[in-house]
């Protein structure tokens, strides 16, 4: 199973992003990397979805 697929949604409606944090070390120093590493390990599902929208926008800027 890939690291991205290891993000788990728990019964408590929280998302564990520790595997995402481990994977982000492969990225060069960037605002995206710094932002994700400062997040708590567990985010509410709603908070995760909102943050993911921002993270994807930053990721698109990196890959232009």
C-alpha positions, -999 to 999 in steps of 0.1 A, spaced: 0 0 0 14 34 -9 21 60 17 -8 82 4 -33 54 9 -22 50 45 -41 81 55 -68 67 76 -101 81 86 -109 70 121 -143 63 136 -138 95 156 -139 115 123 -102 123 124 -76 119 97 -41 108 107 -16 127 85 16 112 99 23 92 68 17 123 47 43 141 69 68 113 63 62 114 26 65 152 23 103 150 32 108 140 -5 97 174 -16 123 202 -18 120 229 8 88 247 -1 59 265 15 38 233 10 63 212 29 66 237 58 29 241 60 21 203 62 49 197 88 34 223 111 0 207 112 -11 185 140 -9 147 134 -46 143 137 -71 166 119 -108 166 120 -122 153 87 -137 187 78 -105 205 87 -85 180 66 -107 186 35 -103 224 38 -65 222 42 -62 197 14 -77 223 -10 -49 247 -1 -22 220 -2 -33 209 -37 -32 245 -49 4 248 -36 13 215 -52 1 227 -85 23 257 -82 54 235 -75 47 213 -106 43 242 -131 
